[in-house]
Amino acid sequence: MKQRQPCHRQFDLFVPKTPPVPVAASEWTKLLPLVSALLSETLSVPAVTEAGDEDHV
């Protein structure tokens, strides 16, 4: 009988490799309108699903 290989957990891609770097207040002032615009644009795009796509039922 063939023995199963042990399952290895996949590395979590969302775990930061380095500690976060503090962001200065002046950088937040620049980032906020950009992130806001990006989120607004993302929300304005309608979700499109294929008629035969069973994964999104």
C-alpha positions as CSV (number, residue, x, y, z in Angstrom):
1,M,0.0,0.0,0.0
2,K,1.3,3.4,-0.9
3,Q,1.8,5.9,1.9
4,R,0.5,9.4,1.7
5,Q,2.9,12.3,1.8
6,P,2.3,14.7,4.7
7,C,0.4,17.8,3.8
8,H,2.5,21.0,4.1
9,R,0.8,24.2,5.0
10,Q,1.0,27.0,2.4
11,F,2.9,30.1,3.5
12,D,0.5,32.9,4.3
13,L,1.0,35.6,1.7
14,F,-0.5,38.3,3.9
15,V,1.8,37.9,6.8
16,P,4.2,40.9,6.6
17,K,7.9,39.9,6.2
18,T,9.1,43.1,7.9
19,P,7.5,45.3,10.6
20,P,5.5,48.2,9.3
21,V,7.2,51.5,8.8
22,P,5.6,54.5,10.5
23,V,4.1,57.0,8.1
24,A,4.6,60.7,8.7
25,A,1.5,63.0,8.9
26,S,2.6,64.8,5.7
27,E,2.6,61.5,3.9
28,W,-0.9,60.6,5.2
29,T,-2.1,64.0,3.7
30,K,-0.8,62.9,0.3
31,L,-2.1,59.3,0.6
32,L,-5.6,59.9,1.8
33,P,-7.0,61.5,-1.4
34,L,-5.3,58.9,-3.6
35,V,-6.7,55.9,-1.6
36,S,-10.1,57.6,-1.4
37,A,-10.1,58.0,-5.2
38,L,-9.0,54.4,-5.7
39,L,-11.7,53.0,-3.5
40,S,-14.4,55.2,-5.2
41,E,-13.2,54.0,-8.6
42,T,-13.2,50.4,-7.5
43,L,-16.7,50.6,-6.1
44,S,-18.1,52.2,-9.2
45,V,-17.1,49.2,-11.4
46,P,-20.0,46.8,-11.5
47,A,-19.4,43.2,-10.7
48,V,-19.6,41.1,-13.8
49,T,-20.2,37.4,-13.6
50,E,-20.3,34.9,-16.5
51,A,-23.7,33.2,-17.0
52,G,-22.2,29.7,-16.8
53,D,-19.8,30.3,-13.9
54,E,-20.8,27.9,-11.2
55,D,-18.3,29.3,-8.7
56,H,-20.2,32.5,-8.2
57,V,-23.7,31.1,-7.7
